[in-house]
């Protein structure tokens, strides 16, 4: 039995966090701070926290079991 090929159209969702982190002029600043942490750092941490479930979602959607 062979495994089906992944559904690659869901991979396009992975461009969202990629572009969000590459848009450096949008978050290259100090204000607003979050518990004393500059915006630059907490924005990057937020991107990691939000990208992790997105990667898991893309994996689940692109590697579904075949319908019987």
Secondary structure as the mmCIF struct_conf table of DSSP 4:
data_model
#
loop_
_struct_conf.conf_type_id
_struct_conf.id
_struct_conf.beg_label_comp_id
_struct_conf.beg_label_asym_id
_struct_conf.beg_label_seq_id
_struct_conf.end_label_comp_id
_struct_conf.end_label_asym_id
_struct_conf.end_label_seq_id
HELX_LH_PP_P HELX_LH_PP_P1 UNK A 2 UNK A 6
HELX_RH_3T_P HELX_RH_3T_P1 UNK A 8 UNK A 14
HELX_RH_AL_P HELX_RH_AL_P1 UNK A 15 UNK A 22
HELX_RH_AL_P HELX_RH_AL_P2 UNK A 24 UNK A 27
BEND BEND1 UNK A 29 UNK A 29
HELX_LH_PP_P HELX_LH_PP_P2 UNK A 31 UNK A 31
BEND BEND2 UNK A 32 UNK A 32
HELX_LH_PP_P HELX_LH_PP_P3 UNK A 33 UNK A 33
STRN STRN1 UNK A 34 UNK A 34
TURN_TY1_P TURN_TY1_P1 UNK A 35 UNK A 36
STRN STRN2 UNK A 37 UNK A 37
HELX_RH_AL_P HELX_RH_AL_P3 UNK A 39 UNK A 62
TURN_TY1_P TURN_TY1_P2 UNK A 63 UNK A 63
HELX_LH_PP_P HELX_LH_PP_P4 UNK A 64 UNK A 67
#
